Amino acid sequence: MEQKKSNVRSKSRSKGSVANRSTRKKRSASARKPDSKPSITKRDKALKAGQFCPVDKQCGACQLLAIPYADQLTSKQAEIEELFADALAEDGATMQPILGMDEPFHYRNKVISPYAPGKRTASRTHTKDTKHPQEQRAGKRNAKKRSEQREILCGMYAQGTHRIIPADECLIENQVAKKIIQAIRLLMMRYGIEPYNEDTGKGFLRHAIARVGHRSNEVLVTLVTNGEGFPGAKNFARELVKRCPEITTIVQNVNTRATNVILGEGKERTLYGPGFILDRLCGLSFRISSHSFYQVNAVQTEVLYEAAIDLAHLQGTERILDAYCGTGTIGLVAARALQEKVPAEAKDDASVIGVDKVESAIVDARNNAKHNGIENASFVAEDAGVFMNEMAGRGEALDVLFMDPPRSGASLEFLQATAHLHPRRIVYISCNPKTQARDVAFLREQGYQLEAIQPVDMFPHTTHIENICALVVADPIS
């Protein structure tokens, strides 16, 4: 899955309906508060006292930072209830309280930073770092660096722009990852490595991506460069690990295209360690490489997936399809749940099939299944809608459909294929409840009824809400 610069902390600044709701009077009884409030931390109290992020207004990623966290949850709960008000009333569905975080800070376990030239500065001839022996090996590039010294900028983009906002700290980014981003900038100056200039296409280091394992604490650093040649690469990597001993592997990814896409599709080499990290999620181990899709808030991802499995009401006999399966995370969690619940009289075909049209994701999914010893899950590289229509054409039945489409929601073709195959139960996970509400309305017209809704706060201090809808066939007899 391609990552774009516009995703690097340049989320919408708009306060939106969530922020506006916090200033209104309490809504009706339907807009209830969560049953148990997350604990209010010292940092949360500091926010209430007005000690806000110094670059909050420039960055724009944390639209709700000034609002107490408990009030954020209340407002998000109310937004979901309003979106699905008709279905809740007509179908008698259960509206569960939103699941928030106990510690809603520093939850982003992946930090991405661009590097770019800043203002011209005085020559660094007399500074200690220019004397480093590795700098001599960089040859002409270092000589030019000393004569035309510029600041190196890193951080996040200002909302809606490619203007970099330097920031040493961030209230939602992982602190180890943030430290690594800053260490790379210092080493660039020491080794005479030029940052990439997107206007001229010149310069060497474009981005750095630091990913921290939620359970394992292993750290993968990906250096995205504007060319393969990297003089002193191994020494650079060793010095970076010396400064940041948490790092377990470093990879160089080459991207020479004039594009907003961060990672290059071609050349990649390992500079230090195995080239990947392992992490545990919902009791399973996942291999994460530079191209792997992995949720940035692993704490809430476990909450989300466990809630989705609960809403599937698995008995151990089901045939399950995981549409938009990516690297197989939810499908593998479901497959393990089947194994744990399987009764002696279980159907022989109780299993999970994961489908995604991104072939690299399917390769990762198969590797993750093998790595975890899961044999009741298989993965297919194909359009999920086409695959379901083929199943229906062969007269095959499906018990449970897990679907987790992109923010734009499911396509009409996919929804029509779902209606054609007509699974007994649908568990719809969405990062955009507005498109989810649209799709749920379509499925209700096709003979489904809404059974339950479970919102999850995946991204505290932002307007984003993750939501799960469980639907069942309205009249199983027909």
Helices and strands as residue ranges (DSSP letters): G 5-7, H 16-21, H 42-48, H 56-59, H 69-83, H 85-91, E 94-95, E 110-120, G 128-131, H 133-136, H 140-147, E 150-157, E 164-166, H 175-191, E 205-212, E 219-225, H 233-243, E 249-254, E 268-272, E 277-281, E 284-288, H 298-312, E 319-323, H 329-341, E 351-356, H 359-371, E 377-381, H 384-393, E 400-403, H 412-421, E 425-430, H 433-445, E 448-456, E 466-473
